[in-house]
Each structure stands twice: as structure tokens, then as C-alpha cells.
């Protein structure tokens, strides 16, 4: 809240004070002396009492009694502020600096609410498409919304074919199936990612080989990938596929990565679960490999509640994906099946949500980009660094992430997360790399640096993801920035 918008003086007319009180919707005014230091708070009850004393609307606040309002001077926590509010049965608490000037006003609703990492951001279009599904009784899987969602996604990202599925994980699974990955094969995969990128390798009975990140994008390292290919060729066991992940809305540097994969004639599956709307040298994220995948989980930049999509310029790949995703049903009047398949198609209802979300995706991207920039500005001078943003394309900043500068502070991510949690703010560590997960303890791993130093390992040790939802209110982000400044400067 801007304290200037609720500040008055004793020379202010009662009419003007009421207008300010009504316009702000805050519930209190700040009475300041001529030197702008704080005197007391004013409520609508205080003004009513003046009018009951036969004051007119043109009279000033001069006759307000002098009282000692409850304030905070010096440090405070969410708990101590709430304790003061509860003790004195108030909902607002001015915070004063050493000169008794108001720095901010704490509100009970802000202190009580939890600020989450990334929540669904729904609009009005979604309901229209879902209601259409109900009106036409297209409730079961598939239907007009699914067909339209696929067409609209093809147009948005610039690709020829798309299959709407039950999840991004399902999309990766189908991609590996279509590429012929099977028992005994190997698949190279980014290490710094969520486990859903790697689990489908195990579904196919293959062995993952994890590739480190490079520091400029936090995504797959061309240097590590090259060493992995050299060893694979030497051992006469090239991978069947390479899964390249685009982390937190930032594209990997695909030019050198694709050059290596093309050199060894190995297809790429682009995991764009976190990067829908991002670009690389003019091309949409998810369109650079043989196949690309998107996730529409509840925390993603757009959501279908749960869902995903597989895209490709290869029509045969997507035709095959749709066949496998619908239990491998053959074109016969009866139910005919000749191979094992899956139940992976998206429902018509959820596709309606996706269509509505896709209509406003550019607004959602702009909101997250503004959040990232405001974090960059608001954390200036603190011992942290923002996730880098290379100039080769657009980053959506699905999540805004920082790393701790250990040369300038003894604080570590667990300390920052604890400080945020104390104020009911949700933060998350950077993904724990797959090569450090117990599930993949025996999987091969190639670090970015030849001496074995791991970029992804360092990012996990030093990184924190901050609240980044496109529906994050200004005052909520200001609270995050304030908590980080207060904690890290101390």
C-alpha cells in the first residue's frame, strides 16, 4: 500500500478525509504532523465521532484527540506483528523508521495469507469453452475442444502437428516409444530437471545417461554432451534419443546441441514442459527437436488442471502418438488391438480450459517477465544473482530464480527458505539434479567441467525459486522483496 495515498494532516477537511478513506478502501488514515512524522491513525469511527460532536464536513481534523496509536518501531516478524494486532484488536499496524516516519502499513489480510509459488490463473474464456462441452454433452475424452486446442497450439508455437494428452510425462513416454527406445537402450537426458523428464526412460526399460547444465542458461551443456557422445561412440552404444530440457521458461542453447545430435544422427526430444511461449532464434520452444512436449499442470504458465501435449512437424509421429494414446485401437467396428498401448488422451472438458488459457498466454508471459524484472530491481545490492537470460530468444520466466553469492553472505538457500516460510511465503529449492537422486544412483553422469565440477549440483546447492505466478499481486511481490532485503541485509 502507498502510504502517501492515506496520509492526512490536522488541516485536512473532514469531507476530504472521508473521500480519501473511501477511495483507498484501506480502513485507516495516517495523521501526520507538519514535518511528516507520524502522530496517530484515524478510522471511520473517529470521523463519525467528530460529526456527532456537531462538526461539519467543512471542518478540519484539528479537534481530533491526541492518542498513542499502536505502531512498530524497529524490527518485526509476521508473528510479532500479528500478536500486536490480536492484543489490541486492530487490523492495521504502521511501521515507523528511526525518525518516526511511516515506512509502510502492515495489514492483517497480508500477514494472514500465504503467498504461493505459482498458482493457476483462470480467466473468463475457460468457462465459455467448458460450458460448451456441457451443452453439447462432449464430456468423455476427445471431442471438438481437443481438436481445436491442438490446432490452436500448432498455430501458436509454429508447428504442423499436435496431440493433446493427459500429461507432459505421457508425451515424453510416447515420444520415446515412437523413437523405438526399448530394453537395453540408453537415452541422454538433462540432469537439472524434474523427475518426469527421466522417468519415461525407465518406463521403456532403457538406461538414462545424465548431462550437466552450463552456467549461461542453466540448461544442457554442449561440452558435457560432446564428451558423452565421444564415449558412447567409443563403446559402440550411441543413445536412441536425447531429452533436452528447457528450465524455468528459458530455452537451452540449441544450435551447438542440435549440431552434436545431428552429427551422431540421434533424435532430440525437447522437454518444453516449463517453457511454452519461450523462443530460440525466432523459433517456438518445443519445435526444435524431432518432437517437443508441453505440460499444462496446475502450476505451469497455462493449465488444463492436468494435461500435456506432444508436437512435431513429422505427421507420422503424431498419428502414431494418437494411436498409442487411445489404447492402440484398430479401425474396426469391434475393439481390435494388435499391440500394447496406453490411455493417454486429453478430455474434451480439460481441452476447453486449455483453449481459454491459450487465448491469454501472452498476458501471462508479460506478467511473469515483469515479476522477474521487479525482482531484479528490488534485490539490487543483495548477495544473490538472478537466473541469467541469454539474448538468443525470449524467456517467459515461468519461475524467477536466484542463486546465493557465497562470497558475500553466510546465508544458504535453506536459511532463505526458512525466512520466507516464517512470513508464510512459499519458496522452493532449484531442482535436485537427477544424477543426485537415489532413484538414479547408478546412472552415468557427464559434468560440464572436465575436472568433474558440476554446474547443476552447484545450482541445487545455491538456488531458490521465488513466487512467480502471473496472478501475484504487487503488494505480495513487495512483501517477498522486503523479507529478502530484511533477512539478507542483516
Secondary structure, 3 states (H helix, E strand, C coil): CCHHHHEECCCCEHHHHHHHHHHHCCCCEEEECCCCCEEEEECHHHHHHHHHCCCCCCCEHHHCCCCCCCEEECCCCHHHHHHHHHHHCCCEEEEECCCCCEEEEEEHHHHHCCECCCCCCCCCHHHHHHHHHHHCCCCCEECHHHHHHHHHHHHHHCCCEEEEECCHHHHHHHHHHHCCCCCCCEEEEECCCCCHHHHHHHHCCCEEEEECECCCCCCECHHHHHHHHHHHHHCCCCCCEEEEECHHHCCCCHHHHHHHHHHCCCEEEEECCCCCCCEECCEECCCCCCEEEEECCCCCCCCCCCCEEEEECCHHHHHHHHHHHECCECCCCCCCECCCCCECECEHHHHHHHHHHHHCHHHHHHHHHHHHHHHHHHCCCCCEEECCCCCCCCCCCCCEEEEECCCCCCCCHHHHHHHHHHCCECCEECCCCHHHCHHHCCCEEECCCCCCCCHHHHHHHHEEEECCCCCCCHHHHHHHHHHHHHHHHC
